Every structure is written in C-alpha cells, then in structure tokens.
Amino acid sequence: MRKAIITLLSLTAALAIAGCSHSQTQPTVTSTTLKAAHVTTAELTPAASTTEPSVPKALPGLKGKSLQMDGSSALQPFFQSAAKYFDKGMGTNTTAVANGSGNGLKDVEAGSVQIGMSDFFTQQSSTPASFKDLVDHRVAVVAFTLVVSKDLKDSVWNLTSQQIKDIYTGKITNWAQVGGPNETITVVNRPLASGTRATFKMYVLDGMNENAGMTLQQDTTGAVATAINNGQGAIGYVATGFVLSPEYSDIYPICIDGYGATAANINAGNYKFWSFEHAYTKGTPAKDGAAAAFLNYVVQPDVQASLLPKLGYLQVDQLTPAALATHPLPAGAN
C-alpha cells in the first residue's frame, strides 16, 4: 500500500510528502518511467501541532459584522479553519467560498466580497490592468502534487516533466506508455479561473496549453480529489492538504522527476509546483474593519503554527532563497 506518503513535520519543515527519492543514476529499464524514484509503503502519521490557535479579543464595532471571501479552493481550508476562532472572538460572521482564484479577484474588485483568495499574483492574470487597485497580503505557501487513482498506486509512482507534458497535451493517452497498466489515461483538470491550474501550467507545463478536449474538468480541488478517489486510470493535481484528508483515502501522490512535494525539496529548489497564497483586498482595508482584523489574525505566529502544518501549508518565512529563486516575483509585485 502506498497511501499517505504525506507527513507533516515540525514548523521548520511544515509539510512533507515522504517517500520520493532521487538518484542521478537510473537503472536500465524498458519503461520510460523514471524507476529511480520511489515512494514509501509505510503509513505515515501527520506530526502536526495539537495546540489550538488563540481566540482573538473582540474589537469595538465588529460584533455582528459579515466578512465575505471568495476564490482559491487551495486557500479555503486555512481561511475556513481560522474563521471559526476569529468569529468566536469577534462575534463576526465569516464565509469563504471557493469559485476559483480568477473569480475571487473579480469579486473583490467588484466589491461583492472583502477578500479575494488567489494562488497567483494579479500581475500573472490574463487581465492584470483590471486589478491595479488590489492590495496583496501573502498569508501562506501551498505545495501541490499530482495524484493518481487507486488502480495505479503500485505502478505509477513518478513521472518525468516531459511525460506530464505529453499526458496533458494528449501525446500520451495510455498508462502503458509510461510503465503503467494497459489502461486509458483519464486527465482530471481545473477550469481556466483556477489558480491551481495556472500554477500547474506555469511551473510544470512550462506554459504549454493542455488539450482541453480530452480532460475531465472539475470546478474545485475537492471535486478533483473526489473524481480521482472514485475513478480509474485517473490523474490530476491537488493541494497536498487534500491528500491528508480521510475523505480522499484513495488518491495517491506521485513524484515529478524523482522529487515529491516536500518542504526540503521545495527549499532546495528541486520542486517548483507550489505557490504563495494571496489574500487580496480592494485598497488597504480600513484598520477598524473585519477584513483588516482577519488578515492580522491569520498571520499571528500561534495561528500559523497551529493551523498551517495540519492543513498542509508552509509559512511564507520558511522559504529559502533557493525556493524563492524558482518563483521570481512578476513585474510590479513587491
């Protein structure tokens, strides 16, 4: 069994998908799959913090106020978890829905929500000029991983970057072409508004366009995980926190070029499928408002230390220069 190759480490390591090893020397094999990469067969228990985050003290004028957020389904679990403690202390009513990063940016720009959750910078959107007045608050780092369905768990452990590109562009259509069973590949993808899809395209596909006609599109990360959990011959990408959930017990993370989505691999510059998690506001939020209070709360050290590891995130200040070098800031970002 290869399930749960993820473990959450200490705050300095935050999350790790364990079990991928990398070797410069590859054994002679008939398959084009990189057999030098493998994953552990052991069940690993998350070593997350058991400490609850502090409940903030109520601030004047916030009781009964609503705080609405929309956007990234990768960031939603963190904000939903933090909102439970925030609302308990503030007496507010916070909701975080996940309609995709692109829609989150549009909604906060339109004023229909106070916070737009995004996996990418506004400067990386298709219409950056539309979001010039949005202010970025980077609150976490999320690692993404490719996952496969249960029937592939013993044969597809790793794919090379080129194999992934060929699968998503339709050049490879059967798992037998990469060392797996003689089975049609079902590609589960996200819509264009998805920040996870944008991250995948940028850092895994190197900007190549997927063959949209041969993919099964799902609106949220949870829907992708469900489709793969219940499917056969399926591959897709999710935030690593979804692999930790018992709800998705039959999705199996795989390596890319021999590297898994570990904090160590990210910080060594060897794994690029990750992104900053952004909370965008329209202008600087009012100091006495719910949005400012919430954004201040989620970056408090005890909140970050207690919630981020168990949900599969890294703290922004845990990234090394080598990691940051793989994700240079777009022009206009700071």
C-alpha positions in Angstrom: 0.0 0.0 0.0 1.3 3.4 -0.9 -1.4 5.6 0.6 -0.5 8.6 2.7 3.0 9.3 1.5 2.5 12.7 3.1 3.6 13.6 6.6 3.6 16.9 8.4 6.8 17.7 10.1 7.9 20.4 12.6 7.4 24.1 12.0 10.7 24.3 10.2 9.7 21.6 7.8 5.9 22.2 7.9 4.7 19.6 5.3 6.2 16.8 3.5 5.2 14.2 1.1 7.6 11.5 2.1 9.0 8.6 0.2 10.2 10.1 -3.1 13.9 9.6 -3.6 16.1 10.9 -6.4 19.1 9.4 -7.9 21.3 10.8 -10.6 22.0 7.2 -11.8 19.0 5.5 -13.3 18.8 1.7 -13.6 18.4 0.2 -17.1 14.7 -0.3 -17.7 12.5 -0.9 -20.7 9.9 1.6 -19.4 10.4 5.3 -19.9 9.2 5.9 -16.3 11.9 7.1 -14.0 12.2 4.0 -11.9 14.9 5.5 -9.7 12.2 7.4 -7.9 10.1 5.5 -5.5 7.7 6.1 -2.6 7.5 4.5 0.8 5.0 1.8 1.5 4.6 2.8 5.1 1.7 4.7 6.6 3.0 7.9 8.0 1.2 9.8 10.7 1.0 13.6 10.5 3.1 15.2 13.2 1.0 18.4 13.3 0.7 20.8 16.3 -2.0 19.8 18.7 -2.2 23.3 20.1 -5.3 25.3 19.3 -4.8 28.8 18.0 -5.8 31.7 20.3 -9.2 33.2 20.1 -8.8 36.9 19.4 -10.2 39.5 21.7 -13.3 41.3 20.4 -12.7 44.6 18.8 -15.2 47.5 19.0 -17.8 47.7 16.3 -17.2 44.2 14.7 -19.8 42.2 16.5 -22.5 41.1 14.1 -20.5 42.2 11.0 -20.2 39.9 8.0 -16.9 39.1 6.3 -17.1 37.5 2.8 -14.3 35.9 0.8 -14.2 34.1 -2.5 -11.5 32.5 -4.6 -8.9 29.8 -4.3 -10.1 26.3 -3.2 -6.5 25.7 -2.1 -6.6 28.6 0.4 -10.1 28.0 1.5 -9.4 25.3 4.2 -7.0 27.6 6.0 -9.3 30.6 6.0 -12.3 28.4 7.0 -10.4 27.0 9.9 -9.1 30.3 11.0 -12.6 31.9 10.7 -14.0 29.5 13.4 -11.7 31.0 16.0 -11.9 34.5 14.6 -15.7 34.6 14.6 -15.8 33.1 18.2 -13.7 36.0 19.5 -15.0 38.8 17.3 -18.7 37.9 17.1 -18.4 38.2 13.3 -19.9 36.0 10.6 -17.2 35.0 8.1 -17.8 32.9 5.0 -15.2 31.7 2.5 -16.4 30.2 -0.8 -14.2 28.7 -3.5 -15.1 29.7 -7.0 -11.5 29.8 -8.2 -8.8 32.4 -7.9 -9.8 34.3 -11.0 -13.4 34.7 -9.8 -12.1 35.7 -6.4 -10.1 38.5 -7.9 -13.1 39.7 -9.9 -15.4 39.6 -6.9 -13.1 41.6 -4.7 -12.5 44.1 -7.5 -16.3 44.4 -7.9 -16.8 44.9 -4.2 -19.0 41.9 -3.8 -16.5 40.4 -1.3 -14.0 42.0 1.0 -11.2 39.4 0.4 -10.3 37.6 -2.8 -8.3 34.4 -2.3 -5.8 33.6 -5.1 -3.0 31.2 -5.9 -1.4 33.7 -8.2 -0.3 37.3 -8.4 -2.7 39.7 -10.1 0.2 40.6 -12.4 0.0 36.9 -13.6 -3.7 37.1 -14.5 -4.9 37.4 -18.1 -6.1 41.0 -17.3 -3.6 42.5 -14.8 -4.7 46.0 -15.6 -8.2 45.2 -14.2 -6.7 44.7 -10.7 -4.4 47.6 -10.3 -6.1 48.8 -7.1 -6.0 45.4 -5.3 -3.5 45.1 -2.4 -1.7 41.8 -1.9 -1.4 40.1 1.5 0.6 36.8 1.3 -0.6 34.6 4.1 0.8 31.1 3.4 2.5 28.8 0.9 0.8 25.8 -0.6 2.5 22.8 -2.2 0.6 21.0 -4.9 1.0 17.4 -6.0 0.0 15.2 -8.9 -2.2 12.3 -7.7 -3.4 9.1 -9.3 -6.3 6.8 -8.7 -6.0 3.6 -6.6 -5.6 1.2 -9.5 -2.3 3.0 -10.4 -0.8 3.1 -6.9 1.6 0.1 -7.4 2.8 1.0 -10.9 2.8 4.8 -11.4 5.0 6.4 -8.7 6.8 9.1 -10.7 6.5 10.9 -14.0 9.1 13.0 -15.7 8.3 16.6 -16.6 8.2 15.6 -20.3 5.8 12.7 -19.6 3.5 15.0 -17.7 3.5 17.5 -20.6 2.8 14.7 -23.1 -0.1 13.4 -21.0 -1.7 16.8 -20.6 -1.3 17.7 -24.3 -2.7 14.4 -25.4 0.5 12.8 -26.8 0.4 10.1 -24.2 -3.0 8.5 -23.7 -2.4 5.1 -22.2 -0.6 4.3 -18.9 1.3 1.5 -20.6 3.3 4.2 -22.4 4.8 5.3 -19.0 5.3 1.9 -17.4 1.7 1.5 -16.0 -1.1 -0.9 -16.9 -2.7 -1.0 -20.4 -5.4 1.5 -19.4 -6.7 4.7 -20.9 -5.5 7.8 -19.0 -8.3 10.0 -17.6 -7.0 13.5 -17.1 -8.9 15.5 -14.4 -8.3 19.2 -14.8 -9.5 22.6 -13.4 -11.2 25.5 -15.2 -9.4 28.5 -16.6 -10.3 30.5 -13.5 -8.4 28.1 -11.2 -5.2 29.4 -9.6 -4.0 25.8 -9.2 -4.4 25.3 -12.9 -2.4 28.5 -13.6 0.3 27.3 -11.2 0.4 23.9 -12.9 0.7 25.4 -16.3 3.4 27.9 -15.3 5.7 25.6 -13.2 5.0 22.1 -14.5 3.9 22.5 -18.1 6.3 25.5 -18.7 3.5 27.5 -20.2 2.2 24.8 -22.6 -1.5 24.6 -23.2 -3.4 21.5 -22.2 -5.6 19.6 -24.6 -8.9 20.8 -23.0 -10.9 18.4 -25.2 -9.6 15.3 -23.6 -9.8 16.3 -19.9 -12.5 15.9 -17.3 -12.9 19.3 -15.8 -13.8 19.9 -12.1 -14.6 23.2 -10.5 -12.8 22.8 -7.2 -9.8 21.0 -5.7 -12.2 18.9 -3.7 -14.1 17.9 -6.8 -10.8 16.8 -8.4 -9.9 14.7 -5.4 -13.3 13.1 -5.4 -13.2 12.3 -9.1 -9.8 10.6 -8.7 -10.7 9.0 -5.4 -13.7 7.3 -7.2 -12.1 6.9 -10.6 -9.9 4.6 -12.6 -6.8 5.4 -14.7 -7.1 9.0 -13.4 -4.5 11.7 -12.8 -5.0 15.2 -11.5 -3.4 17.8 -9.2 -4.5 18.9 -5.7 -3.1 20.9 -2.8 -1.2 18.5 -0.5 -3.6 19.0 2.3 -6.3 17.2 0.4 -4.2 14.0 0.5 -4.2 14.2 4.3 -8.0 14.1 4.4 -9.6 10.7 5.2 -12.3 11.8 2.8 -9.9 11.1 -0.1 -8.3 7.8 1.1 -7.8 6.5 -2.5 -5.8 9.2 -4.1 -2.0 8.6 -4.3 0.6 11.4 -4.7 3.4 10.9 -7.2 6.8 12.4 -7.8 7.9 14.8 -10.5 11.3 14.0 -11.9 12.0 12.0 -8.7 11.0 14.7 -6.3 8.0 14.9 -4.1 6.3 17.9 -2.7 8.3 18.1 0.5 9.5 21.2 2.3 13.0 20.0 1.8 12.6 19.6 -2.0 10.9 23.0 -2.3 13.6 24.7 -0.2 16.4 23.0 -2.2 14.8 24.4 -5.4 14.1 21.0 -6.8 10.3 21.1 -6.6 8.5 24.0 -8.2 4.8 23.0 -8.1 3.9 25.4 -5.2 2.6 28.9 -4.9 2.1 31.7 -2.5 -1.4 32.0 -1.1 -2.7 35.6 -1.6 -5.5 37.4 0.2 -6.3 40.5 -2.0 -8.3 43.5 -0.7 -9.5 46.5 -2.7 -7.1 49.1 -1.5 -5.8 49.0 2.1 -8.6 47.7 4.3 -9.9 50.0 7.0 -8.0 49.5 10.2 -11.2 49.1 12.3 -12.8 46.7 9.8 -13.4 43.0 9.8 -11.1 42.4 6.8 -8.1 44.0 8.4 -8.7 42.3 11.7 -9.0 38.9 10.0 -5.8 39.4 7.9 -3.9 40.4 11.0 -5.2 37.4 12.9 -4.3 34.7 10.3 -0.6 35.8 10.3 -0.2 35.7 14.1 2.6 33.2 15.0 0.3 30.9 17.0 -2.3 30.8 14.3 0.2 30.0 11.7 2.0 27.4 13.8 -1.2 25.6 14.9 -3.2 25.6 11.7 -0.8 25.6 8.7 1.0 22.4 9.3 -2.1 20.3 10.0 -3.7 21.6 6.8 -0.6 21.0 4.6 0.7 24.6 4.2 4.1 26.2 4.8 4.7 29.6 6.3 6.0 32.2 3.9 9.0 33.0 6.1 10.1 29.3 5.9 11.1 29.6 2.2 14.8 29.7 1.4 16.5 31.8 -1.2 16.7 28.7 -3.4 13.0 28.2 -3.3 12.3 31.9 -3.9 14.6 31.8 -6.9 12.3 29.3 -8.6 9.4 31.7 -8.3 10.7 35.2 -9.2 8.2 38.0 -8.5 6.4 39.2 -11.6 7.0 42.8 -12.6 5.0 45.2 -10.4 4.8 42.8 -7.4 6.6 43.5 -4.2 
